[in-house]
Amino acid sequence: MIYGKRIRLRAAEREDLPKFVEWMNDPEVTAGLLMRLPLSMADEQRWFDGMAQRPPAERVLVIEIREGDSWRMIGTTGFHEINNVDRESEFGISIGDKSAWNQGYGTEATRLMLQHGFETLNLNRIFLHVHADNPRAIRAYEKVGYVHEGCMRQAVYKNGKYFDVHMMSVLRSEWDQIKDK
Ligand SMILES: CC(C)(COP(=O)(O)OP(=O)(O)OC[C@H]1O[C@@H](n2cnc3c(N)ncnc32)[C@H](O)[C@@H]1OP(=O)(O)O)[C@@H](O)C(=O)NCCC(=O)NCCS
C-alpha cells in the first residue's frame, strides 16, 4: 500500500471491476475522460486481463479513503506507460465516486503519485493531458505543482464540440523544490 495523510493506494482486484464499470458508465465522471461508448463487464474484464500483463509499476491503483475502521474505494489512478530511457510517464486519475469530489482527495492522490513516481519509480518527468473544460482537474493539478506546457487545439471531439487539451508536467527538479511545501 502507498499511504498518504487521508488516502491510500492499493492494487486493483478483479472484484473491483463492477464498481469500475458503474463509474465508467457515468457521463458526469467520464466528461473529462476519453470514454465515449458504454462499457460492459466483458470489456472491463478484457482490460483487466491486459493490465495484469503490464509491468507492475504501470498497473492501475485504487484510491481509498478512511471510513470508520475500514477503507472505501473512491477511484483509480496510475501511470499509463513508463519510458525507461527518458524516465517519464503519463499520469491519470479518475474519482468515480462523485460524493468524494471537491474534498481534496484528488489533489492528495495527485501529489502522492508525484512522490511515488519520483521517489520510488525514479522518474524524471511526469506529464498529463487534461481537457480545457475540466477546471476541477486543472485546479487540482496546478495546486500540486503541475506546470502548463502547451495546448493541443481542438484535439478532442465530444458531445458535438471540439475541445482543447492542455499538456501539463512536473520535473524531478521542480518536485525537489516543492515537495515539502
Ligand atoms: C478531477 C478530479 C481528479 C479532482 O479531484 P477532486 O478530489 O474532486 O478535487 P480536489 O477537491 O482535490 O480539488 C479541486 C479543486 O478544483 C476547484 N474546483 C472545483 N470545481 C471547479 C470549477 N468548476 N472551476 C474552478 N475550480 C473548481 C475546487 O474548489 C478545488 O480547488 P480549491 O481546493 O482551491 O478550492 C476528480 O474530480 C475526478 O476524478 N473527476 C472525474 C474524472 C476526471 O475528470 N479525471 C481527470 C481527467 S484529466
The ligand as an SDF file (V2000), in Angstrom:
LIG
                    3D

 48 50  0  0  0  0  0  0  0  0999 V2000
  -10.5810   15.7760  -11.4240 C   0  0  0  0  0  0  0  0  0  0  0  0
  -10.5580   15.0950  -10.0700 C   0  0  0  0  0  0  0  0  0  0  0  0
   -9.4050   14.0940  -10.0070 C   0  0  0  0  0  0  0  0  0  0  0  0
  -10.3440   16.1530   -8.9820 C   0  0  0  0  0  0  0  0  0  0  0  0
  -10.3930   15.5460   -7.7240 O   0  0  0  0  0  0  0  0  0  0  0  0
  -11.2660   16.2310   -6.5360 P   0  0  0  0  0  0  0  0  0  0  0  0
  -10.9750   15.4670   -5.3080 O   0  0  0  0  0  0  0  0  0  0  0  0
  -12.6740   16.3470   -6.9800 O   0  0  0  0  0  0  0  0  0  0  0  0
  -10.6050   17.6900   -6.4950 O   0  0  0  0  0  0  0  0  0  0  0  0
   -9.9860   18.4920   -5.2540 P   0  0  0  0  0  0  0  0  0  0  0  0
  -11.0470   18.6630   -4.2300 O   0  0  0  0  0  0  0  0  0  0  0  0
   -8.7230   17.8590   -4.8060 O   0  0  0  0  0  0  0  0  0  0  0  0
   -9.6100   19.8740   -5.9430 O   0  0  0  0  0  0  0  0  0  0  0  0
  -10.4940   20.5020   -6.8300 C   0  0  0  0  0  0  0  0  0  0  0  0
  -10.2010   21.9700   -6.9130 C   0  0  0  0  0  0  0  0  0  0  0  0
  -10.9040   22.4960   -8.0500 O   0  0  0  0  0  0  0  0  0  0  0  0
  -11.7870   23.5020   -7.6170 C   0  0  0  0  0  0  0  0  0  0  0  0
  -12.9560   23.4480   -8.4860 N   0  0  0  0  0  0  0  0  0  0  0  0
  -13.9910   22.5870   -8.4640 C   0  0  0  0  0  0  0  0  0  0  0  0
  -14.8630   22.8670   -9.4450 N   0  0  0  0  0  0  0  0  0  0  0  0
  -14.3360   23.9490  -10.1100 C   0  0  0  0  0  0  0  0  0  0  0  0
  -14.7630   24.7160  -11.2190 C   0  0  0  0  0  0  0  0  0  0  0  0
  -15.9040   24.4280  -11.8620 N   0  0  0  0  0  0  0  0  0  0  0  0
  -13.9770   25.7440  -11.6360 N   0  0  0  0  0  0  0  0  0  0  0  0
  -12.8120   26.0330  -10.9970 C   0  0  0  0  0  0  0  0  0  0  0  0
  -12.3500   25.3200   -9.9270 N   0  0  0  0  0  0  0  0  0  0  0  0
  -13.1210   24.2970   -9.4930 C   0  0  0  0  0  0  0  0  0  0  0  0
  -12.0850   23.1770   -6.1540 C   0  0  0  0  0  0  0  0  0  0  0  0
  -12.5750   24.3100   -5.4660 O   0  0  0  0  0  0  0  0  0  0  0  0
  -10.6890   22.7410   -5.6940 C   0  0  0  0  0  0  0  0  0  0  0  0
   -9.8140   23.8310   -5.5630 O   0  0  0  0  0  0  0  0  0  0  0  0
   -9.5270   24.5460   -4.1250 P   0  0  0  0  0  0  0  0  0  0  0  0
   -9.0010   23.4720   -3.2200 O   0  0  0  0  0  0  0  0  0  0  0  0
   -8.5240   25.5850   -4.4270 O   0  0  0  0  0  0  0  0  0  0  0  0
  -10.8240   25.0850   -3.6310 O   0  0  0  0  0  0  0  0  0  0  0  0
  -11.9210   14.3550   -9.8030 C   0  0  0  0  0  0  0  0  0  0  0  0
  -12.9440   15.3200   -9.6570 O   0  0  0  0  0  0  0  0  0  0  0  0
  -12.2720   13.3790  -10.8890 C   0  0  0  0  0  0  0  0  0  0  0  0
  -11.6790   12.3110  -10.9490 O   0  0  0  0  0  0  0  0  0  0  0  0
  -13.2280   13.6960  -11.7940 N   0  0  0  0  0  0  0  0  0  0  0  0
  -13.7480   12.7870  -12.8170 C   0  0  0  0  0  0  0  0  0  0  0  0
  -12.6870   12.2330  -13.7670 C   0  0  0  0  0  0  0  0  0  0  0  0
  -11.7410   13.2970  -14.2950 C   0  0  0  0  0  0  0  0  0  0  0  0
  -12.1340   14.3290  -14.7850 O   0  0  0  0  0  0  0  0  0  0  0  0
  -10.4440   12.9610  -14.2010 N   0  0  0  0  0  0  0  0  0  0  0  0
   -9.3750   13.8430  -14.6640 C   0  0  0  0  0  0  0  0  0  0  0  0
   -9.0920   13.5990  -16.0870 C   0  0  0  0  0  0  0  0  0  0  0  0
   -7.7420   14.6030  -16.6850 S   0  0  0  0  0  0  0  0  0  0  0  0
  1  2  1  0
  2  3  1  0
  2  4  1  0
  2 36  1  0
  4  5  1  0
  5  6  1  0
  6  7  2  0
  6  8  1  0
  6  9  1  0
  9 10  1  0
 10 11  2  0
 10 12  1  0
 10 13  1  0
 13 14  1  0
 14 15  1  0
 15 16  1  0
 15 30  1  0
 16 17  1  0
 17 18  1  0
 17 28  1  0
 18 19  1  0
 18 27  1  0
 19 20  2  0
 20 21  1  0
 21 22  1  0
 21 27  2  0
 22 23  1  0
 22 24  2  0
 24 25  1  0
 25 26  2  0
 26 27  1  0
 28 29  1  0
 28 30  1  0
 30 31  1  0
 31 32  1  0
 32 33  2  0
 32 34  1  0
 32 35  1  0
 36 37  1  0
 36 38  1  0
 38 39  2  0
 38 40  1  0
 40 41  1  0
 41 42  1  0
 42 43  1  0
 43 44  2  0
 43 45  1  0
 45 46  1  0
 46 47  1  0
 47 48  1  0
M  END
$$$$
